[in-house]
């Protein structure tokens, strides 16, 4: 099947999901001159792209019927399944030749299931989860991990380039999701290291801003130190990526590990700690709220002295 290269004003785009990241991503597509048909579970969250010229649709299927390329960016695997396989879902509305791009982080097996169902209908699919959080979405600097047919991926590459700076084709269906789970494993390990270093530095009596200024220029340098450690010190736990979504991702990674016969004790520990964050009532906080579980265990609270 030949898929046409995406071109502004010509290629019709469908967008489903305007959450923390999806909203900014959709706005980038609109700003590039593409016609966008939009659906979100909560219409009020879609007002910004609607104000920019997007057209509202009443269901995922209606979006697909009006689009050449459909993007989905929703929350959980059950949401993905409903969006694609529901009675008013994407597969019910899409016409032969449509490209379906799921950017949700979900179960790799579900991505393969979508690909199998879509292929039988003359549709093409891509799984393209992202990393970079709310900052990367706003700045169009996401890392995009892509699974699917190479020719189809190349056809939608102009659209990916509006959303991210690092776009890597991993292989066939589901491989984008597998790469994203590798990403989440690294983030989990890095986050516990950053949070424990802040807790340790605080108990040692260090000036935490000064300590961070020192270590972020050495071998410990990482995105989490630069972007999330300052938020922790400000006690700002607004989400760039929800804890409840991260717990879901880590659960998928553990399930896949078990299937492959792997034991990942570090991942298991961080998953347990994030479940503790959930129990503390912070499932809708950002992933850097991991510090709250560690503070709860240590019976201490990282605070900065008055300026």
ABEGO torsion letter per residue (X at the ends): XBBBBBBBGABBBBBBEBBAAAAAAAAAAAAAGBBBBBBBABAAAAAAAAAAGBBBBABAAAAAAABABBBBBBABAAAAAAAAABAABAAAABBBGBBBBBABBBBAAAAAAAAAAAAAAGBBBBBBBBBGEAAAAAAGABBBBBBEBAAAAAAAAAAAAAABABBBBAEBBGAAAAAAAAAAAAAAAAAAAAAAAAAAAAAAGBBAAAAAAAAAABAABBAAAAAAAAAAAAGBABBABBAAAAAAAAAAAAAAAAAAGBBBAAAAAAAAAAAAAAAAGAAABBAAAAAAAAAAAAGBBBBBBBX
